[in-house]
């Protein structure tokens, strides 16, 4: 049976690269399908259009990908695996010089990850956000005063000139991607949850975090997003270095449920680091 995988498109995005990387680990035939936005990518698997979806959730420079977190809170999906992919940005353009560029297009995360380089090398160029790093690439040939930030792989796929590479503000830039499906897996080294709190008063969050600390579980990530119900109310996303197959982890989740308003268990899964940075 062919496994279908949704990812943010068009062809050449880092999300597609993550999907291709994950697909190599599968024993079954697979087919990748590109979607225009992260929300559409996640909706594809939630509605059964595809078996899996791969989306960015966190960048080492710019932090959490808010669209992913907000959409995950709305849906009922389960993490199958996490991948860390190195990110090396290139400036693509038909312009004769970098200084002649008037607009630089890319996904907001990519623009932010190169903001200092852009300020130094093409300070007069305006930045224009796009749904993905490759959305604007087919139009570059018609607009020589435009540039785009994308991968060197995208430059090859679209046959575009690379004017500068790498242009990352930080050389060890990487992004964590989640592989999501409709069914939970048995467990793994990490467990991810999100919750809202029943009341907003001093010490409420501390009590919840103490449940985790008292069981000597390391909290590798915590991030908040607005509930969108009222100013000052938040949803908290937590990554625990704990395996749901262990009794201690199950007990921790049970305690968290009793102290939160809504708790979503995204799953227990393994993480694969493809960056090689730690090997240096």
C-alpha positions in Angstrom: 0.0 0.0 0.0 1.3 3.5 -0.9 1.7 5.9 2.0 0.7 9.5 1.1 2.5 12.3 2.8 1.4 16.0 2.8 3.9 18.8 3.0 4.1 22.6 2.5 4.7 23.3 -1.2 5.4 24.0 -3.9 8.3 21.8 -4.9 11.6 22.7 -3.4 10.6 23.8 0.1 12.4 22.7 3.2 9.2 20.9 4.2 9.4 18.8 1.0 13.1 18.1 1.9 12.0 16.9 5.3 9.3 14.7 3.7 11.8 13.2 1.3 14.2 12.5 4.2 11.5 10.8 6.1 10.2 8.9 3.1 13.6 7.2 2.7 13.1 5.5 6.1 9.8 3.9 5.1 9.6 0.3 3.9 6.4 1.0 1.9 6.0 2.9 -1.4 5.1 6.6 -0.8 3.8 9.6 -2.6 4.3 13.2 -1.6 1.6 15.9 -2.1 2.2 19.6 -1.8 -0.2 22.0 -0.2 -0.2 25.8 -0.3 -0.2 26.5 3.5 0.7 24.7 6.8 -2.9 24.7 7.8 -4.0 23.0 4.6 -1.2 20.5 5.0 -2.4 19.5 8.5 -6.1 19.5 7.4 -5.2 17.1 4.7 -4.2 14.4 7.1 -6.9 15.2 9.6 -9.6 14.8 6.9 -8.1 11.6 5.6 -6.8 13.0 2.3 -3.3 11.8 3.1 -1.9 9.3 5.6 0.7 11.6 7.1 1.7 15.3 7.1 5.1 16.8 7.7 5.2 20.4 9.1 7.8 22.7 10.7 7.3 23.3 14.4 10.4 25.0 15.6 13.4 26.8 14.2 16.7 27.2 16.1 16.8 30.9 15.3 13.2 32.1 15.2 11.6 29.7 17.6 8.1 28.2 17.3 6.1 28.1 14.0 2.9 29.7 15.2 0.7 28.4 12.4 1.7 24.8 13.2 1.0 25.2 16.9 -2.3 27.0 16.5 -3.6 24.4 14.0 -2.4 21.5 16.1 -4.4 22.8 19.0 -7.6 22.8 16.9 -7.1 19.3 15.4 -6.7 15.8 16.8 -3.4 14.5 15.4 -0.6 12.4 16.7 3.1 12.8 16.3 4.8 9.8 14.6 8.4 11.1 14.5 10.4 14.3 14.7 13.2 15.3 12.3 15.8 18.0 12.7 16.9 19.3 9.3 19.8 21.8 8.6 18.7 25.0 6.9 21.1 26.8 4.5 19.5 29.8 2.8 20.5 31.1 -0.6 19.6 34.4 -2.3 18.2 33.7 -5.8 17.6 36.3 -8.4 18.0 37.3 -12.1 19.2 40.7 -11.0 22.8 41.6 -12.0 23.8 42.7 -8.5 22.5 42.1 -5.0 22.4 45.9 -4.5 20.0 46.4 -7.3 17.2 44.3 -5.7 14.1 46.1 -4.7 12.1 43.3 -3.1 13.2 40.0 -1.4 10.5 37.4 -1.1 10.3 34.3 1.1 8.4 32.6 4.0 8.4 34.9 7.1 10.6 32.5 9.0 13.3 32.5 6.2 13.2 36.3 6.0 13.7 36.6 9.8 16.5 34.1 9.7 18.4 36.3 7.3 17.4 39.7 8.5 20.9 40.9 9.5 22.5 39.7 6.3 19.8 41.5 4.2 20.2 44.7 6.2 24.0 44.6 5.5 24.0 43.6 1.8 20.8 45.0 0.4 19.5 47.5 2.9 17.2 49.3 0.4 15.3 46.1 -0.6 11.9 45.6 1.0 11.0 42.1 2.3 7.8 40.5 1.1 6.4 37.5 3.0 5.1 34.5 1.1 3.4 31.2 2.0 6.6 29.2 1.4 10.2 29.7 0.4 9.4 28.6 -3.2 6.0 30.2 -3.9 7.5 33.2 -5.8 10.3 31.4 -7.6 8.4 30.9 -11.0 8.0 34.7 -11.2 11.6 35.7 -10.6 12.6 35.5 -14.3 10.0 38.2 -15.2 11.1 40.5 -12.4 14.9 41.1 -12.3 14.6 43.5 -9.4 13.2 40.7 -7.2 15.1 38.2 -5.1 14.0 35.2 -3.1 15.4 33.3 -0.2 15.2 29.6 -0.7 17.4 26.5 -0.7 20.2 25.6 -3.2 18.1 22.6 -4.1 15.2 24.9 -5.0 17.7 26.9 -7.2 18.5 23.7 -9.1 14.9 22.6 -9.4 13.8 26.0 -10.8 17.0 26.7 -12.7 17.6 30.0 -10.9 20.9 31.9 -10.4 22.3 31.9 -6.8 23.6 35.3 -6.0 24.8 34.5 -2.5 25.0 31.4 -0.2 24.8 30.8 2.7 23.0 33.9 3.9 21.9 32.6 7.3 22.5 34.9 10.2 23.6 31.9 12.2 25.5 29.0 10.5 24.0 26.2 12.5 20.4 27.1 11.6 18.1 24.1 11.7 14.4 23.4 11.9 12.5 20.7 13.7 9.7 19.0 11.7 6.9 16.8 12.9 5.5 13.8 11.1 1.8 13.6 12.1 -0.9 11.0 11.5 -4.4 10.1 12.9 -3.2 7.2 15.0 -0.9 7.3 18.0 2.2 5.1 18.1 3.4 3.1 21.1 6.0 5.5 22.4 9.4 7.1 22.1 12.0 9.3 23.8 9.9 12.5 23.7 6.3 13.2 24.7 4.5 16.3 23.6 1.4 17.9 25.1 -0.5 21.2 25.1 -2.9 22.5 27.7 -5.0 25.4 28.7 -5.5 26.3 32.4 -8.8 26.4 34.3 -8.0 29.7 36.1 -5.6 32.5 35.6 -4.1 33.2 39.0 -0.7 33.2 40.7 1.0 29.8 40.9 -1.3 27.9 38.6 1.4 27.3 36.0 4.0 26.6 38.7 1.9 23.8 40.1 1.6 22.1 36.7 5.4 22.4 36.1 6.1 21.1 39.6 4.2 17.8 38.7 6.8 17.3 35.9 9.8 18.3 38.1 8.8 16.2 41.0 9.1 13.1 38.8 12.5 14.2 37.6 11.4 14.5 34.0 13.3 17.0 31.9 11.2 19.7 30.1 13.0 20.3 26.8 10.6 23.0 25.5 7.8 25.2 26.7 6.0 27.8 24.6 2.8 29.7 24.9 0.2 30.8 22.3 -3.0 32.9 22.9 -6.2 30.9 23.4 -7.9 33.5 21.2 -10.7 33.6 23.7 -9.5 36.5 25.9 -6.5 38.6 26.3 -4.1 37.1 28.8 -5.3 33.5 28.3 -2.7 31.1 26.9 -2.2 27.5 25.6 1.1 26.0 26.7 3.0 23.6 24.5 5.4 21.3 26.3 8.0 18.7 25.2 9.0 16.2 27.8 12.0 13.9 27.6 9.9 10.9 28.6 8.5 7.8 27.1 4.7 7.2 27.4 5.3 3.5 27.7 6.8 4.1 31.1 4.5 4.1 34.2 6.1 7.3 35.5 5.2 9.2 32.3 1.6 7.8 32.3 1.2 9.0 35.9 2.5 12.4 35.0 0.1 12.8 32.1 -2.8 11.7 34.4 -1.8 14.3 37.0 -1.6 17.0 34.3 -5.1 16.2 33.1 -6.5 16.7 36.6 -4.8 20.1 36.9 -5.6 21.6 33.5 -8.7 22.7 31.7 -8.0 21.0 28.4 -5.0 18.8 27.8 -4.0 17.4 24.4 -1.6 14.5 24.2 0.1 14.8 20.8 2.1 11.5 21.3 5.3 9.9 22.3 7.9 9.6 19.6 11.5 9.5 18.6 13.6 12.3 17.2 16.2 12.0 14.4 18.8 14.7 14.1 20.0 15.0 10.5 22.2 18.1 11.0 25.5 16.5 12.1 26.2 19.7 14.2 26.7 17.6 17.3 29.3 15.5 15.6 31.7 18.4 15.0 
